[in-house]
């Protein structure tokens, strides 16, 4: 759905994080999920790592919309399915994202989403499509040689996506899934649990734990009779209703 792009992009960026140039990452130098190769494909072969590190918001949005969202016809997909396909395309390539969608709806998995695939999508329950995409995506990731290095983070990303996408599709997340093991977060942390904390505190939810989030958390903890240490752990998440 067209109106889901900005929210989906913000969620993707929470997981993609900032600058990375991990020697074991096959994607190489990456900024906010954009590799140097992809950056050069969109803005010229002369772009350097430093250019990538300073990528603008307009450049970032252009790459994500043109290279992933539009390529996978996400404007024409149901709410929840669009986000699941988009995140899959960003993480594993548009071709694989498209194939996992096609497999979910019984279309020929050729990696190109056309009228036949879109027609089959309309005939299937979007919640079931989301779950199928996530299951196939995890199966693929677990088959990679890099799973021992990155697997924990990848699995968390897929399960966080599953929970959000199912809700977007109008489904109910089982209680167990809705109360997954929390991640202790503090100033300097980033990710989905920071975003959940910020949403509960009713402050800007960008998934980045900075000074403003710490101040808001300390004030809330003080008001709740908790130790105002600015760290969100077991007691804080339970008091917020995010865990049992």
N, C-alpha and C positions, 0 to 999 in steps of 0.2 A: 504493500500500500504506500502511495506517495507520501502520505503524512507521517509515516513511520521512519523515514530516512534519518532525520536528525537525531531522534532518540536512539535508534539502532546504532548510529555512528558513535554516539557518546558512550554507549555500552561497550562497543568494540574497543574503543580507545582506552577504556579502563583496564582491559586485559592486555592490550598491546604495550602499554607503558611508554617510556621515553626512549632514550638512546641505548642501543645495544650493539656490541660488536664481538659477540661470544665466538671463540675459535671453533666450537663444536656445532654452532648453528649453521646449517647448510645455506641459510638465506643470506649470511654475511651481515655487513653493516645495515642496521635498521633503525629508523626513527618513527615512533608512533605507528609501528606496524608496516611502514613503507620501506622496502629494501632499496638499496642504491640502484640496482638494475631496473626496478619498476620506476623509480624516480627519473632515471635517464630516459626510459621509454616514453614518458609523458612530457619531459621538459628539456631533453637534449642530452647527447652523449657526453658533453663536456662537464656535466654536473659532478661535483666532487663530494666526498664524505662531509666536508664542512658545510657545503650547500644543503645537503640532506639534513644535517643536524639543525640547521636554521630554517627548515621548511615552514612556509607560511600557512595560515589556516585556510586560505583560498586554494592554495596548491593541494593541501591535504584533502579538502572536501572534493576537489575535482578528481583526484586519483581514486578516492573511494567510491564516488558516484559513478564515474565513467568506467573504471576498471573492474568493479565488483558488483555494485548495486544494479546498475543498468544492464550490465553484461548478463546478469542472472535473472533479468526481468522481474526484479523484486517489486516494482510498482504494481505489477499485475498479480502478485501472490497474496494470499490471505494474511491477515495480521498474525504474527507469531511464526508462520512459515517463512515470511520474508526475512525476519531477523535470523532465523536458524540457517537459512541458505546463505545470507550475507556473511555472517560470521564464519561459516564453513569455508566460503570462497576466500575470505581474507586469510584465514589460517592455513588452508590447504590448497588454494587455487580455485578459480572459477569453474574449471572443468570438473574437478572432483565434487565441488559443491552442487553443481548441476546434476551430476550422475547420482549423488545420494538422494536428491529430490526425485529424480526419474525412477530410481529403484523403489523408492517409497510408494510411488503411485502406479507402478507397473508399466511405465513407459520405457522405450528403448534407451538404455543408458549410454547415449552417444556424446554427452557433455554439452549439447546445444539445446537450450530451452526454447521450444517453438510452440505452435498452436496445439499440436497433439499433446504435449506435456501439460500445457496450461489447461486443456480440456479435462485431462485426467485428474489434475489437481482439484478441480471443482467438484469432482465426483467422490472425493475422499475426505474423511474427517481430518481437519487440520491438526488436531492434537495427535492423532496417530501418525501423521506425516512428520511432525516434529520429533516424536519419539524414535521413529525409524531412522531419520537423518542422524540423530545423536548416536544411536546404537551403531550404525554403519561407520560413522566418523570415528568413534572410539575403537572399533575393530581395526580400522586402517592405522590409526595412530599407534596402537599397541604392536603392530607388525613392523614398525620402524626400528632401525638400529639405535636411534637416538632416544627411544622411549625410556631407557634407564636414567638418562640425564634430565629429560624434560617431562617425563610422563606424569609426575605428580601434578605439576602445574596445568598440563593439558587436560587431564581428567577433571580437575576442579573447574576449568573453564567450560568444558562441555556440560557438566552437570549444572553449573550456574546458568548457562544458556538454556538448558532444558527446562529448568524451573521457570525462568522468565518467559520463554517462548510459549510454554503450555498455558500460562496465565493470559498472555496476549491473545492466544487462540480461543480463550473462553473456557479452558479446562480447569480442573481443580488439581492442585499439587497435593499428593498424599502428605499426611502430617509428618511422616518420617522425613520426606524430602524437603519439606518446608522448614524443618528444624535440624538441618545438617550440622555436623561438627563445625563450630565457629573457628575463626582465625583471630587471634589476639592482634589488635592494631593500635598504633600509637603515632605520634608525630613523625612523619617521614614514610609511613606506610602508604600503600595504594592498592586498589583492587575492589572487588565486589563487596567485601565486608565493610570496607570504608564507606562505600556508596550506601549500603544498607543502614549503617550508623548515621550518616548524614541525613538520609531520608527520614529516619525516626526522630532525629533532632530538629527536623524541619529547617534545615539550612541548605545551601547550595550543594547539590549532590554530584560532584565531579569525580568521585573516587580517589581523590588525593587528600591525604591527611596533613593539613598544614596548621599554622598558628590559629586561624579562625575556628577550625574544627576542634582543636584542643581546648580553646577558651570556652566554646559552646558546651563541650562535653564536661569540662570541669564544673561549670555552672549547673548543669543538669545533675551531675553526680552529687554535688553539694545539696541541691534541693531535694534529692531522693534519700539523703542520709547515707550515701556511699562515700568511700574515701575518694576525694576529688583529685585523683592522680593524673587525670587526662589520658588514661590507658583503658581501652575497651576490651575487657576479658569476660570470663564466665559470668560474674555477678552483674556486670553492666548489661550484657546482651540478654540475660534472663530478665532483668528488670525492665528492659525495653520490649520484652515479649518476642524477641527474635530467636530465642532458644528455650528449651524446657528446663 
